């Protein structure tokens, strides 16, 4: 079989269709041209589908209308193979995929034609192979047998299910006809008009019958003669035993072709083995011929240097050993063509001839020169040349020795000091050597540069000390003397270079002679100025506040500890003053943190301007500062300084943003040794004194007393018990009714927490709420109150009591928790109606983080939750914020209601608040109503609601429920 491609066998005749053409058009074309398939292409002639005679089986089985477009019945994305593929490879692919034909395309994937099994059979037909095989050797398995009376539709269905391209119709096991896919395809064209629907009506009744011992070659010829693709096969008893298809023949021929190739390869292997034996014989003869020459060359090869016999006229090498050409990188053949001039690197031709004349005159010569290798590398060469005479001809016998390595070592030694100096310069590390016996000090170049001394200046130990910083000379000399004893010397010290202070690190080891005496010291010196500056910066970061530049808490405590130790020895007093800026958070929240930071810097400057030398000022964090006053004479000295600083700090500050602010401060004072004798306790007591100062009106100072110790301990004890109370569920919610003034009906209640202490009983909120706020526990307690109130509210709502329950939000909750999420969770968990929940906030809470607070309140209001301002009228801010916040209720503070109707100022304030609330559409609730006169005044002025002892004090849930039911 010739080794040809598909392009050689594919027919130039091709038929293709577009997807929109009909099935009828394709079937008619297939019948007209007697082809088994048509290809469907796009506008670029790229195959997009295929319709085969086998697909016609489905048309019959499913009774598909032959006017259907091809894109509805074609097989999508047909397998395509390029025309450049070899015939044999293409057939293997067709066999593996079990195809009956292949769609052939060109390099651009455009449709070229179809190759069928018949095409392969015509071009792969080995006549000799087909003659030795008989039909019985390749007969296929039993074909599809169908009773002769089976309908065409059912026959097509069986062929489709069995994937058979033909069916043998039998009558009592005797073949009576053959129906092929092509018959079915022809039937499709007139399927609608056909009257006879039996398979027998389509069958080839004059089918060809052959015996099983017929040669494959004759069977193939018979198929071609009668234009059939199948033969019925019978045995020697004329019994039907199967069928033979064109596919069976092609498969058998292809298999035999493989056997043929294997035999051909075996024959070639035998010839290759014969040629290998001939090659071995020739190689042996060649080696025998070269043996004498090799023995001669061994004389040269035994010499490690290059040995060359040179023609004195041409200056070419006549004989040479391998070392001669290997050291220059040439092969023997290349080297034999070269003259001395070709690889000589420094001598000109004229110089070479002069040198040659000298050798003739003296009979020998020895010199060093440079040779150039094949790749251009320059080698240092030592040459020894003598004249020799062989067969009446004069030659030069030259011995070449590569001395490049020796030269390199010499050069390396030469530049070693230079490299060392360069390396030391890069690393800023110098070296030195001190000779004890001769009292000489040798410095490297970099050591001279580090000390700023001219190189090669004679240095002695005494001269060296002159370059050391005066404050470090004594310490360095002591370290050197100690090093002489310990045999190791290491120190960091300062030096003066042109008036500039630099830091160096020195290290040395001492060597002893055989007698154990000091011989010399070998050391290094490294400039570490940058490292020292970095360490100083780190120390600054660790001990000083980055914003103000003042000492931080850590440095203050350390300084206080040292001051205490010193004061104990000299019996001096120390005062610790702790400052806190009053309402600094309000400035931060109102103007932003950048303004707050600038204010803290200005405050720090004022502190620094008033301090004595030796005292220390520290920023402890936030808006807290502390001063340590050393060696005070009288305790009241600390108070005088505190008052002076309070007044100085309270002066207006003009900030860069164009605003002027005023701020006061509170001070706590503690004394050593009167109040405490250690730094930790002093800090604790100063904080307690500061707390007292702030609680007694701010803008003043207070000394620490034993009473403060008890209050501090009581505060800590209360905090601990509060944490236990949360864990042990010791809290209870009381409810104070809120009454509609006109109707007298209870419309709501304010939720107020009570603490049922297991030992002390009911603890007043006045005692524990401030501590809870200071420690942050108020957020956890407030969340519990909210959840409990919603739970109880849902119970009352289910009982028919339509109350609005009010819960207070603390400043800590608003600032540090997600109020919206907490409220949503409480409502979801309890099922309480959000329209029945009211959240109370004070004026000061509303003014903290104003924009964030507004956004939060609008989100709560959108859920139907009511919002109230508690203690209205006691705040410090403008009333303009009422227009910005979504408020429902104004609660008049109890302090304005207490003296009604006797105090005219309070009456005027309450009247104004009620009128303003009515004008803005708010409900107004008065707190602390205890007398009928107060209620009458409020009713007259149009107040909406009230709460107070006149109706009821705060009561447990069960008692409020009793009030609701009465």
Buried (B, 14 or more C-beta within 10 A) or exposed (E): BEEEBBBEBBEEEBBBBBBEBBBBBBBBBBBEEEBBBBBBBEEEBEBBBBBBBBBBBBBBBEEBBBEEBBBEBBBEEBEBBBBEBEBBEBBEBBBEEEBBBBBBBEEEEEBBBBBBBBBBBEBBBBEEBBEEBBBBBBBBEEBBBBBBEBBBBBBBBBBBEEEBBBBBBBEEEEBBBBBBBBBBBBBBBEBEEEEEBBBBBBBBEEBBEBBBEBBBBBBBEBBEEEEBBBBBBBEEEEEBBBBBBBBBBBBBBBEBBEEBEEEEEEEEEEEEEEEEEEEEEEEEEEEEEEEEEEEEBEEBEEEEBBBBBBBEEEBBBBBBBBBBBBBBBBEBEEBBEBBBEBBBBEBEEEEBEEBBEEBEEEEEBEEEBBBBBBEEEEBBBBBBBBBEEEEEEEBBBBBBBBBBEEBEEEEEEEEEEEEBBEEBBEEBBBBBBBEBEEEBBBBBBBBBBBBBBEEEEEBEEEEBBEBBBEEBBEEBEEBBEEBEEEEEBEBBBBBBBEEEEBBBBBBBBBEEEEEEEBBBBBBBBBBBBEEBEEEEEEEEEEBBBEEBEBBBBEBBBBBBBEBBEEBEEEEBBBBBBBBBBBBBBBBBBBBEEEBBEBBBEBBBEEBEEBBEEEBBBBBBEEBBBBBBBBBBEEBEBBBEBBEEBBEBBBEEBEBEEEEEBEBBBBBBBBBBBEBBEEBEBBBBBBBBBBBBBBEEEBBBBBBBBEEBBEBBEEBEEBBEBBEEBBEEEBBBBBBBBBBBBEEEEBBBBBBBBBBBBEEEEEBEBEEBBBBBBEBEBBBBBBBBBBBBBBBBBBEBBEEEBEBBBBBBBBBBBBBEBEBBEBBBBBBEEBEBBBEBBBBBBBBBBBBBBBEEBBEBBEBBBEEEBBBBBBBBBBBEEEEEBBEEBBBBBBBBBBBBBBEBBEEEEBBEBBBEBBEBBBEEEBBBBBBBBBBEEBBEBBEEBBBBBBBBEBBBEBBEBEBBBEBBEE
